[in-house]
Amino acid sequence: MDRKWLLIVLAMLSMAFIFEPHAHAEYKGKVVDAVTGEPIEGAVILMDWRRECLPFGSRSFFDAEETLADRSGMFEIEGHKINWNPLCRIDTPHFYIYKAGYMAIDLTWHLPAFKTESIKKHLFFEGDLVVFKLHKPRTRKERQWALSTQGTFPHKYQRLLIRETNKERKAFNLPPKEVDDVSK
């Protein structure tokens, strides 16, 4: 084998270990009322990931998952699908938590940032568990804000969120947004 080709093959094999395909771990948390501390059953948790690829650093939608908080306010999202493209990296996930009658939380899942003072109005920790506090809106404008904040990615990834925001749309006498009822 030509020495040049041998070097190329060795370089590619070494890159395979650097850029190995990966999926993020699971994300767990709890959603509670900010004032009472009571769990909020049925809160929608939507996480989405963006992919940034070389050579130009373009960012695009990669994956999204959504779930509902259970009776105790707990939720778990397993993470995104595997990234097989060695020229792309997956960003820290963005997440959105919403329940009709509450203001939404719209943040990036970044545990070090969660421990800053400015973010403490939205969450606290119970050991390693992140507990998100949903606040009731004080004004009509705060209540309406959640109606326009769905992600800029396909609706099939945000069916639960659309159904939940449709409850608020109905309260404001607005037509519901269409949602595909086919299961994921």
C-alpha positions in Angstrom: 0.0 0.0 0.0 1.2 3.5 -0.8 2.6 5.3 2.2 0.3 8.3 1.6 -2.8 6.1 1.7 -1.6 4.3 4.8 -1.3 7.7 6.5 -4.8 8.7 5.4 -6.3 5.5 6.7 -4.5 5.9 10.0 -5.7 9.5 10.3 -9.3 8.5 9.6 -9.2 5.7 12.2 -7.8 8.0 14.8 -10.6 10.6 14.0 -13.2 7.9 14.5 -12.2 7.7 18.2 -12.3 11.5 18.5 -15.7 11.9 16.8 -17.4 8.8 17.9 -21.2 8.7 17.5 -22.9 9.6 20.7 -26.3 10.2 22.3 -26.8 12.4 25.3 -27.7 10.8 28.6 -31.2 11.0 30.1 -32.5 14.2 31.6 -34.6 14.0 34.8 -36.4 16.6 36.7 -39.5 17.7 38.5 -42.0 20.5 37.9 -43.7 22.3 40.8 -45.9 25.3 41.4 -43.5 28.2 42.4 -45.7 29.4 45.3 -47.1 26.2 46.8 -44.3 23.7 45.8 -47.0 21.3 44.8 -46.2 19.0 41.8 -47.7 20.0 38.5 -49.0 16.9 36.7 -49.3 17.1 33.0 -46.7 19.9 32.4 -45.2 19.5 29.0 -41.4 19.2 28.8 -40.0 19.7 25.3 -36.3 19.4 24.6 -34.6 20.1 21.3 -31.1 19.8 20.0 -29.3 21.7 17.2 -26.5 20.3 15.1 -23.5 22.4 14.2 -21.5 21.1 11.3 -18.1 21.8 9.7 -16.7 23.5 7.6 -19.0 26.5 7.9 -20.5 26.1 11.4 -24.1 26.0 10.1 -26.7 25.2 12.7 -29.8 23.2 12.0 -32.5 21.2 13.8 -31.3 17.7 14.9 -33.8 16.1 17.2 -36.5 16.8 19.8 -38.3 14.9 22.5 -41.3 15.8 24.6 -43.0 14.2 27.6 -45.5 15.0 30.3 -44.8 15.3 34.0 -46.4 12.5 36.0 -48.6 12.8 39.1 -45.6 13.7 41.3 -44.3 16.3 38.8 -41.5 14.0 37.7 -40.3 13.7 34.1 -37.5 11.9 32.2 -36.3 12.4 28.6 -33.8 9.9 27.3 -31.9 12.2 25.0 -31.5 12.6 21.3 -30.8 10.0 18.6 -27.2 9.1 17.8 -25.1 11.6 15.8 -23.3 9.6 13.2 -21.7 12.5 11.3 -18.1 13.0 12.5 -18.1 16.6 11.1 -21.0 17.6 13.3 -21.5 18.2 17.0 -24.7 18.4 18.9 -25.3 21.5 21.0 -26.5 21.5 24.7 -30.2 20.9 24.6 -32.7 23.7 24.7 -35.8 23.0 26.8 -39.2 24.4 27.2 -41.6 23.6 30.1 -45.2 24.6 30.0 -48.6 24.0 31.6 -51.8 25.9 30.8 -52.4 28.6 33.5 -48.6 29.0 34.1 -45.8 30.9 32.6 -43.3 28.9 30.5 -39.7 28.1 31.3 -37.5 28.5 28.3 -33.8 27.7 29.0 -30.8 25.7 27.8 -30.0 22.6 29.9 -26.7 23.6 31.3 -26.2 22.4 34.9 -23.3 24.8 35.8 -25.6 27.7 34.6 -28.4 26.3 36.7 -26.4 27.1 39.8 -26.2 30.9 39.2 -28.2 33.4 41.2 -30.1 34.7 38.2 -31.6 31.4 37.3 -32.8 30.5 40.9 -36.3 32.0 40.2 -36.9 29.1 37.8 -35.4 26.1 39.6 -33.6 24.6 42.6 -32.0 21.3 43.4 -33.1 18.4 45.6 -29.8 16.5 45.7 -28.9 15.9 42.1 -32.5 16.4 40.9 -33.4 19.7 39.1 -36.8 21.0 40.3 -38.4 23.6 38.0 -40.7 26.2 39.4 -43.6 27.3 37.2 -45.1 30.7 38.1 -48.6 31.8 37.6 -48.8 34.8 35.2 -49.6 38.2 36.7 -50.8 39.9 33.5 -52.7 39.0 30.4 -49.5 39.6 28.3 -47.5 37.1 30.4 -50.3 34.6 29.9 -50.4 35.1 26.2 -46.6 34.9 25.7 -46.6 31.1 25.7 -49.0 31.0 22.8 -46.3 32.2 20.4 -43.2 30.4 21.6 -43.4 27.0 20.0 -40.1 25.8 18.5 -39.0 26.5 14.9 -39.0 22.9 14.0 -41.6 20.4 12.7 -44.9 20.2 14.6 -44.7 16.4 14.8 -42.0 16.9 17.6 -44.3 19.2 19.7 -47.7 17.6 19.6 -48.1 17.6 23.4 -47.0 21.3 23.6 -49.5 22.3 20.9 -52.3 20.5 22.7 -51.4 22.2 26.0 -51.2 25.7 24.4 -54.5 25.1 22.7 -56.1 25.1 26.1 -54.9 28.7 26.6 -55.9 29.6 23.0 -59.4 28.5 23.8 -59.4 30.7 27.0 -58.5 33.7 24.8 -61.1 32.7 22.1 -58.4 32.0 19.6 -58.6 29.2 17.1 -56.6 26.1 18.0 -53.4 25.3 16.2 -53.5 22.1 14.2 -51.7 19.1 15.5 -51.1 15.8 13.8 -52.8 13.2 15.9 -50.6 10.3 14.6 -48.5 8.9 17.5 -44.8 9.3 17.4 
